[in-house]
Amino acid sequence: MSKASFVTLKPGRGERAHGMVRIPGIEPAWEIPAYVLRGKETGPTLAITAGIHCAEYPGIAAALRVAQETDPAELRGTLIILPLVNTPGFFERSMYTNPRDHKNINRTFPGKADGSPSERVTHFLTTELIKNADAYIDLHGGDMIEALIPFTIYQRTGKAAVDKQSEELALTFDLDFVLAAEPDAVPGASYTAAAKLGIPAVITEVGQQGVFESASVERHVRGIRNALIRLKMVEGQEVLYANPKRLERFEWLHAKAQGLYYPAVSVGQNVEKGQAIGDVRDLFGEVQQELKAPISGPVLFIVTALAVRKGDPLIGIGAAPANPAG
Ligand SMILES: [Zn+2]
C-alpha cells in the first residue's frame, strides 16, 4: 500500500519535497502546505496531519519541525506531513471550525467529493493521504477555550492486527492517557475514518487554550520520533517516561442552552460517577443545568470560557477498563 509521493510532490529517493497543494473543487482556492520525505530505502508510509483545528498550535509547530529536521537520507519509507490543514481559519484564529462553511472539519470525515468545503477537504485527505498510508497520526490539542491533560485516542475496530498497531502507536506517543475508543465513538473524526479503512491511526491531544508553548511542541516531537522508531522508519531508541494509563471510553457533557459555565473540577482530576462537577447558569446567575459525572474517571478536557452556546461541549471524562490488566 505504501506510496512515495503525494499529489504533485514526488521527491527522489533520499530527498524532501515541499509545496502548497490545492484541494480540488473549492473556490476561492484552499491550499495547504505539504512535505514529502522519501527515504533512501523502501518501507512504510506514515501520514501526519496537524492544524485541522487551526488554533491547536503546538501540533502545527511540531509537524513543521519534524518535516524540516528529519533527514530523508536516514529514513526508511515515506513520511508525508501536512502541518496546517485549516489554512483559511489559521490567520483568522478560528476555533473548532473553518470560515468557509463553519463546520468542524474533524466531524466531516470521510468527506464528500461534491460536498461543502470541509467535506471536500476531508474527502481529499481520505482518498489522497490516509488510504495510501500504512499508519496515520493526526495532531491536536485543547482549542482556544479548552484546558486539557495530554492523551491519545485510537478506535477499536475488532481487527486484531490493526488494533494492535494503533495501540502501539498510541503507547509510543507516550502521553498521560491512551483511550481505546469503541467504534464510531466520534463519528466523522480523522482516526474513525482511518480505522474504517483498516489503517492504524491515532489522534494526539497535547497543549491547551490556544497557547503556543515549547513544552507541548517538544512532547509532540518526541511522540512522532518514537512513532518513527516503532515503525522502523528511523534508527534509535524510543524515549518513554509517561507510562500512559489505559482508558476504554469517554463521555462528554454538553450545554443544553446558552449560558454561563461554572465548572467545579479541574482537568486531570479524578471524579466519581454522580459527583457534582459544575453547572450552567443564566444571565442572572440562576442555575439552569446541574452537571453530574456520568462515569468515574479522569477529567480529560474542560471548557474554560464563561460563555457557552447551546450544544457546546463542556467537559470530557475518561473511563478506565473494568479490568486494568485487560
Ligand atoms: Zn482538535
Boltz pocket constraint, residues with backbone or C-beta under 6 A from the ligand:
constraints:
  - pocket:
      binder: B
      contacts: [[A, 53], [A, 56], [A, 139], [A, 140], [A, 141], [A, 143]]
      max_distance: 6.0
